[in-house]
Amino acid sequence: MRAHWIKKALATSLLSAVVMAPAMAEQTLKMAYALSKTSHYGVAADAFEQSLGKSTSGQFKVQQFPNSALGGEREVIEGLQLGTIDAAVVSTGATLNFVPETGVIDIPFLFRDLDHARKVLDGPIGQKLLADFPAKGLIALAWGEQGFRHLTNNVRAVKTPADLKGLKIRTTENPIHITAFRKIGMLPTPMAWPEVATALQQGTIDGQENPISVIVSAKLSQMQKHLSLTAHVYGPALILVSPSVYEGLSDEDKAKFKEAGLAAAKAMRAFVDDVETSGVETLKKEGMQVQDKVDHDAFVKAVEPVYPEFYKKFGKELVESIRNTK
């Protein structure tokens, strides 16, 4: 009788374990990013969530934290390293402080157009840069995209480098950008993104520079009068996960995370392709004065003297191989 009871108890506990296993295995990932849920960052997070949910049959769920809810990008990356944040979409303006090699992508006037940038990032150069992240306590799944960065300000229309002189412009904490901007003559002011709106409204800074995707989603037309289509720097983004999550995955699940990262990147690129044209029209309708007759060659010439510094930092061969990618 006792043996029968023990068998019955074991059978019941095994059945409970089978029933409970899926619930116990389900994991919610905290995913952070700086912009709104309707931005290209939000589009990427949605695509990541949908891809991962589908490929793992709901084993991994994603809880999104937009609008810098978990801190600025530097804090988010530190959270990924510590394991307090599980996934994120971030700019290279932030990763530069953790993986300095990514700074080569931020050299002004390095890329001809979006196709050129995408070929570099999808090719051996871009993939090698992704492989540098694990040594810094981060996992980079894929290159996302923001588009080319342009200038906005409240003082005057900017068409040539001379028009920039003396303007106090918010930049990311990116020494590559800052070095080039100083050479042109403007006053770069590094500032965390959550502080920018207040600084613009108070007049602490005259303007800022960002891709059209950011300028539209952050509603900068409500704070800035002039938009100059300078296309001075290509702005990539990165889909990152915490090693504390990734290193515990099976090879099969790692492949699914990679697939989700690529889905997020693809969604960002599609968003950028659309907003590069429709976004400018939106900003015009919202009252911004758009300068599309910018003297691009003059800006390139103004920055060219800084290139030897970039060669010294990243290697002339690498910089030129990026420039010459067809």
N, C-alpha and C positions, 0 to 999 in steps of 0.2 A: 504493500500500500504506500509505504514511504517512498519507494523507488518510483512508483507511478506519479506521485505528487511532484517529485524532483524533475522528472521528465516533462511534465506538464508546465512547471514553472520555467524551465529552460526554453521550452518551445514558445511560451508567451513572451519571454524577454527577447528572444531572437526575432520574433515577429515585430515587436515594438521597435527593435533596433533598425529593422528594414524599413519600417514606416517612417521612423524619425530621421533616418540618414539624409534624405534630400533636404529637409528643413535645416538640419545641423550644418550641411555643406553650403547652404546659401550664404553669400557674402555681399555686403553692401559696401561699395567703394565711394569714398569722399573725393569728388572731383572739383577742383578750384580753377577759377580764371578771373581776369580783371574786368571784363566788359559785361554788357547786359546779355540776357539769354537770347535776345533777338539779333545779336551781333554775329560776326563770323566765328568768334570763339564759342558762342552758344550753339551755333550750327554744328561745329566740330564736336562739341560735347554730346549733342543729341545723336549724331551719327555714331560716335563711339559707344554710347549707351545702347543704341538699337542693334548694332553689329554684335556686340559682346553678349547682349541678352539673347539674341537669336542663336548664335553659334554655341552657346553654353546651356541652352534651354532654360534660361533664367537663373542659372547658378550664381551669376554675378549681376548684381543690380548696381546702378550708379545714382548717387545722390549729388546733384549739382549745387555748387556754391558760386554763383556769378557775382559780378560787381565788387570784387575784392573782399568778399564776405569773410574770408579766412586770412586776410592780410594782403599786402602788396606782393609783387612777384618774387622779390628776394625772400620774403617770409614764407611764401608758398614753396619755393624750391628747398629752403631749409626744412620745411615740414615734410617734403618728400624724402629727404635724406634721413630724417629722424623717424619716419614712419607714421607721423600724425596726420598726414595727408596722403591719399593713395594714388591720385592721378591729377594731371593738370594740363592746361594749355597755356603756354607762356611765350614771350618774345625772346629773341636772342639778346636784346638789350639787358635782360636779366641773367641769362645763362652765361654771358661773357664773364661774369664775376666768379663763376664756378668751373666752367670749361672754356678757358681763354681761347682755345683753338677756333671756336665758333665765331670769333671776332672778324675773321677774314671775310665772312659773308657781308659784314656791315660796312665795308669800305665804300665810300661814296663814288657813284658813277662807275661801278664795277660791272654792272649788268646792262645790256642793251635793252632788254624787254623781258616780259614774263616768261616767254618760251625759253629764252637763254637761261634765266635763273632756274627754271624747273629742270632743264637738262643737266645743269651742274649738280643740283641737289639730288636728283634721282640717279645720277651716275656715280662713278667711283669716288669722286671727291666728297660729295655729300654723304655717301654711305660710310666713308672712313670717319667723317666727323661724328656721325651717330655712334660709331663704335668707341669713341673716346669717352662717352658718358659714364659707363659702369665704373671706371677707375675713380670717378669723382662722386660715387655714391648715388648715381642716378641712372635710370633706364630711359633711353630715347627710342620711341617706337617709330616715329615718322616725322618728316618735315611738313608742317602746315604752312599757311601763307597768310600774309596781311596785304601784300601789294606794295607798290612804290610809295615812299613817304613824300609828302608835300607840305608846304609851309602855310600857316595861317597867322594873321596878326591884326591888331586894331589900329595901327599907326598909319601905314601907307601901302599902296600897291607895290609889290616887289616883282621886278622884271629882270634885273641884273644884279650881280654881286654887290655893286655900289649901293643899291637900295636897302641892303641888309645892314649896313654899317650902323652900329650903335643900338640895334634892336635887341632887347633882352628876350631870348627865346628859350622856352623850356625844352630840354632834351632828356633822354633816358640817361641813366648813369653809365654811359658808354664812352670810354676814352677815345675810341676810334672816331665817333661822330664829333666829339668835343674838339679834338685836334683839328679836324677839317673845318669845322664851323668858325673856330677862332681865326684860322687862316683867311677865311672869306671876310671877316671883320665884324661878325655879329657877336653878341655876348651870350654864349650858351649857359643855361642855368639848369643843372641836373636836378631833377625833382621826381619823387615817386608819383605814379599816376593818380592815386586817390587824392592828392593835394592840388592837382592842376586846375580843376574847375574853380575852386576858391581863389587861387592865385590869379587866374584870369579875371574873375569878377572884381577882385580888389585892385587890379592893376599892378600887382607885384611883378608880373611878367607881361610883355607886350604880345606874345604869341606862343605858338608851339608847332611841332612838326610831327605828322603822323600819316598813315595811309588813308585814302578816302573812306575805306571801310570803317575805320575808327572815328574819323571826323563826322561821318553820318550817324553812326550808332550812339556816339557820345553827345550828339546834338550840339556840337561846337558852333553851329551857325547862330545859336542863341547868345554866344559870348564873343564871337569873332566876326569882323567885318570883311577882311580880305583873305582870299585863298589864291595862292600862286602854285601852279602845277609844275613844280621844280623837279619832281621825280629824282631827287638827289640820292636816295638810298633805297635799295630793295629791302622790304621787311618780311622775312620769313617768320614762322612760328614753329613751335615744337610740341608734340604730344608726348608727355612724360608720364612714367609710372614710378612708384616707389620700389626700390629693391626688396623691401620687406614684404611686398605683395608678390612681385615678379619671381623672386628666387625660390619661393615656395610652390610654384606652379609646376605641373607636369610639362613635358615638351609639347604635348598636344595643346594644352591650355596656353602656353607661351605663344604658339602659332596663332591662336585665336585672338590673343591680345594684340599681336602684331597686325593681324588682319583688321581689327577694330581701329588701330592707330592709322592705318592706311585709308580706311573709310572716312575717318575724321579729316585727314589731310585732303582727300578728294572733295569732300563737302566744302572745306574752306576755299579751295581753288575755284570751285564753281561759284561760290558766293562772290569772290573777288572779281572773277570775270564779268559778272553782272554789275557789281557796284562801281567798277572802274568807269563805266559809262553812265549808268542810271544815277549813280550817287552824285556826280557833278551836277546833273540837271536838277536833282532834288535840292542840293545846296543853293543853286541859283534861285529856285522858287522860294526858298526860305530866306532869301535876301542877301546872300553873300555875293560880293563882287569878285568874280573869278578871272584871274589872269592866265590865259592859256597861251599867250604869246611870250613866254619866258625865253630869254636868251640862254638856251641850254649849253651851247658851246662855250659861252663866257664863264659859266659856272664850272664846267669841266676844266677849263684852262686855269681858273682860280685855285682849284683843289690840287691840280697836278703836282705842284712843288712839294706837297705833303707825301706823295707816293713813296719816295725813298724811305720814309719812316715806316711805312707799311711793309715795304720789302724787307727791311731789317727785322721787323717783328714777326712776319709770317713766312718769309722767304720769297724772293722775286720769282722763282720758278712756279710756285703755287699760285701767286697772284696773277701772273701772266697766263698760266694754263687755264685759270677761270675766265679771264678776259677773252681768251682766244677760243673758248669752246664754241663749236658751231652746232 
